[in-house]
Amino acid sequence: MSLWKSRSSGNQQNRVQKEDLVSRIRKDIPRIRKQGENPERDTSSFSRSFCDLCNSPFPNTDLRQCILCGRWACPSCWTGEYYVCNSCNGMITLYTLSDKNSR
């Protein structure tokens, strides 16, 4: 009698493929800043910092840090779907398209 349910091999294969995709993306995207590291400040203003992608000054509350590369991005340079900057979103799109084409 088995007390533990065995997981189907299909679920494990899907999980491994997803982990492989994430690990490949993380390996290919260079880390610009560490998580929590502050963005470049605008010296002409007290509470503004620069967006790393468009290089425009924004209030600190409007900038978000990408979870993959660490860049600080303004609302127009941000992709909310994966919680990453537009630059990293492009890499994710390329990887997902190549994975779809290889199947």
N, C-alpha and C positions, 0 to 999 in steps of 0.2 A: 504494500500500500504506500503510495506516495503522498506526502503531506504538502509538498510544494508544487505549484503549477509550473509546468515547463512553458517557457515562452516560445512562440513560433519562430522559426529561423527567418521568416520574412521580415518581422519587426526588427530583428537585430541587423539584418542587411541594410534596411532603410536607415537605421540610426548610424551605422558605420559610414554610409555614403554621405549623410548630412555632416557628420563630424569631419570627414575628409574634405568636403567643400569648405567648411568654415576654417579648418586648419590651413588649407591651401590659400585661402583669401588672406588670412592673418599673416601668413609667411610672405606673401607677395606685396602687401601694402606696407610701406615704410612707416615707422613710428615717428611722427613729427614732434609731438610733445607727450610727456607722461600724463596720465589721468590726474586731474586736479591742478596741473600746472597752469598758471595764469596766462591769459592772452597778452599780446603786446598792447601797451597803453598808449592812448592818444595824449601826447604831452600838452596839447593846447586845451584839453578839457579835463575835468576832475573825474568824471565817472563814465568815460567812454574808452572803448578798446577797439582794436581793428579786427575785422573779419579776415581770417587767413586766406580765404579764397578770392574775394573781390577787393580786399584791402581798403574797405570803406569803414569809417568810424561808426560805431553803434553803442548805445547804452549797454552796460555790462549785463543787464537783465535780459536783453534781446539775443545774446549770443549763447550758443549751445556747443558743448564739446563732443566731437565724434568719438564713438566707442572703439573704433578700429585704429585710426591714425592719430587721434588726439588734437586735430585741428579745431579751432574755434570758428563756427559758422553762423552767419546772420540768417534770418528767416528765409530770404530768397536763395541762399546757398545750402539749404537744409532739406533733407528727405526724411519725412516723418515715418515712412513705411518701415524702414529698418533701423531708424534712429541713428543715421549716419549722415555725413556731409555728402554733397553731390559728387565729389571726386570718388569717394569710396563706393557710392551707389553705382557709379559707372563700372567699377571693377566687379561688383556683385552681379550686375546685369550681364557683363561679358562672360563671367563664369557660369551663370545659370543658362545662358544661351548655348555655350559650348557643351555643357552637360546634356542639354536637350537634343542637340544635334548629334552627339556621339551615341545616343541610344537607339 
